[in-house]
Amino acid sequence: MGITALGVGVLAQTQLSYTQAQVDLGKTTYSAQCVMCHGAQLQGVSGPALAGDKFLKKWGRNTLDDFYYIMSTSMPQTNPGSLSKDQYLAIEAYVLDTNGFKAVGDKSLAQEDLKSFKFTK
């Protein structure tokens, strides 16, 4: 299992990295801001599921940056764009981790790396 790297130049990062601290912050932020619409298990309630085969099929053709953009400009639904960049990145790390993508190394997930990866296993 892993994230596929897109061939973007010779120095493109080939392995996705996020930290356990990001996952933990993402889970906390998700619980406070997202759980009411997307569910405690990311299964979807009034909002779409953020975990599982249906989610991965829907987002598999998109980069992690596409997901970040949608999330950071339209969520939370009651106050879009209101979270910090670090909180949005942490939620994305939590979504990745929940979907079985495991962190490689100890480098935090960074916005500048998101265009290099897709949600594919």
Order of alpha helices (4+ residues) and beta strands (2+ residues): beta-alpha-alpha-alpha-alpha-alpha-beta
